[in-house]
Amino acid sequence: MIPRRRFLQAAAASAAAATLPATPTLAAAREPEGTLTDLGPASVASPLGNGEFVGNVLYMGSRGLSPNVVGAWDLGTDKVTAHYEIPTGVGVWAMCKVGTDVYVGTHSRSDLYKIDTLTGTTTKLAEYPDHFIWTMASSPDGKIYMGMSEPGRVVEYDPATGASRDLGQPVPGESYVRSIQADADYVYAGIGTNAHLIAIDRKTGEKRDLLPAELADRDWVSSMSSSDTHVAGGVLSLAELVVIEKANPANYKIVKATAPGEKYVVSVLVHDGWVYFAGRPSGTFYRYHIATDKLEVLGVPFFEAATSRILEHEGRVYGIQDPGIFVYEPATNKIDYFSHVQRGYRAAAEAPMSVHSDGEYVYVGGKSGADIHELATRKVTRLSIPGEPKTMITVRGTTYLGVYTQAALYSHRIGDPEAKLLFRTGHNQDRPRDLAYDRHTGLIAMPTQSEPGHPNGALDVYDPRSGKVDTYRPVVERQTVASVTALRGVVYLGTSTQEGLGAPPVTPTARLAAFDLRRREKLWEMEPLQGIGTITGLKHTPLAVYGITNTGVLFEYDLLRKKITRTLKVNGRGGDLLIAGFTAYTSDVDAVYRINLVSWTSKPIVTGLASDWFGGGSKLNIDPSNQALYGIKGRNLVRIAISPYS
């Protein structure tokens, strides 16, 4: 048991020790273009995705590692005594148990594993074509029920026979089954992006929606738990808990989480007449007494941390979070916090999400923070942030980080122990897509993507001098701004046809637009190419704006002639776009390409990267000196020498 500050310091020290590479100091400048220097693991972490008790041992599944593991925390010895490798998928989102066997479902790809806790063996049982197994539960007779996403269907697995049975989509057309429970008679499935709570008769397959009518316009039933008498679900995006009597679904209660700004109920446990649940973004832990209709706020175990699972063991309530595990003692009303890393849980290189260099340090964004690599010394420290840094820029010694899930903007200066929260976007936005600084106005532009199922992305305009932020939604109707670049008081916008995840695009082609930062109005928009889904990167020279598309086509928009003047097929998929002088660089997951903007030709300068970015994107950043790029090879941070002016 350790205080939060000591825990953060210990976690940072553990990450630094794990990431110190054995290679010598950086090579001198002016290396041949394409020279690659390996800087060691890009981001080392031990984020947790789920957990399950068998006896006095808590089995905890990781996410984002390679390979992922299930670590066994023996409460008797207070140590993680074993790790069970899960070789496929990018994370363990789903776990349940039958007797002494622990079942694990993976994310992207969808594989089902069994850990025999008596023999210590791990066996792959099945694989499925779905994007991921998001949620799992076992029934009293030992069947396993899995909620799949993309498409949103339910699958039954019988451990006795090894057979899988497709129960279909509880709500045809919906992409996500985000929560699931099972009893002797029914499987309960929580659906999104349009919320439903479906009871499926296990014998007949008959389905009925238990969600109260006043919740019909919500987004998700994203978490769930049940008892013999009740089923409870966390409903998004207004941070509501619904508690329904199984025998009489018309008897229900809707409970609103009370922390300021609360949006999500991310995990639920029905136990001993209470419903325990956790909210986000605040990280508040609540409980609701079913019989008396009493809501209690129990505390904030770890500020803004998401709780992926709530479990009961020997009268105590355990919460699984990325940074560790909290334990609530009902008898004393006390919450303790435990570091799984300090108890021996394996830390490893995760699939990173972003990379940024300020010239002396490289930030690599991952789950719950960023690893900061000091280039001169190779020292690595961990900056804890309650979320996932998706995009970063540095302006006058301050690094700004756009953070998912709250579409938040943080700032950090090297030497500060923590990042500072500047604002959360609101407006049903959750995912920052890019950042740009305009020297003429001193403003920062951050585009964001809407929450799952919601239309219209937004554009935030932030003034670092006053702290004022203005949000414009929509900027481009029924699209998300995915990339931005700013020039002389105008921010240029490259869009994506994808709005909130799970919502099919309603527009056919991504657009290029211009937004005046002084007048605060859109000047124009156009379709630069037909049929493209996203402009993944956008940059400018004094007289032109350049964009790279999801299809790997580069286009040039002439600012004087106000039209697309040239296109060039660079590769098969788009990534970030960077420009130094009249040379551009971009990447896909395997190569980095140099583009001559005068001769309008391209060539690869590095191949064989096999970059393992989380979510399958392709990130690249340029050093302010314009002598190096930073990306990843596998899961290692690499420096790539460039000579853009030669």
Secondary structure, 3 states (H helix, E strand, C coil): CCCHHHHHHHHHHHHHHHHCCCCCCCCCCCCCCCCEEEEEECCEECCEEEEEEECCEEEEEEECECCEEEEEEECCCCEEEEEEEECCCCEEEEEEEECCEEEEEEECCEEEEEEECCCCEEEEEEEECCCEEEEEEECCCCCEEEEEECCCCEEEEECCCCEEEECCCCCCCCCEEEEEEECCCEEEEEEECCCEEEEEECCCCCEEECCCHHHCCCCEEEEEEECCCEEEEEEECCCEEEEEECCCCCCEEEEECCCCCCCEEEEEEEECCEEEEEEECCCCEEEEECCCCEEEEEECCCCCCCEEEEEEECCEEEEEECCCEEEEECCCCEEEEECCCCCCCCCEEECCCEEEECCCEEEEEECCEEEEEECCCCCEEEEECCCEEEEEEEECCEEEEEEECCCEEEEECCCCCCCEEEEECCCCEEEECCCEEECCCCEEEEEEEECCCCCCCEEEEECCCCCCEEEECCCCCCCEEEEEEEECCEEEEEEECCCCCCCCCCCCCCCEEEEECCCCEEEEEECCCCCCCEEEEEEEECCEEEEEECCCEEEEEECCCCEEEEEEECCCCCCCEEEECCEEEEECCCCEEEEECCCCEEEEEECCCCCCCHHHCCCCEECCCCCEEEEEECCEEEEEECCCCC
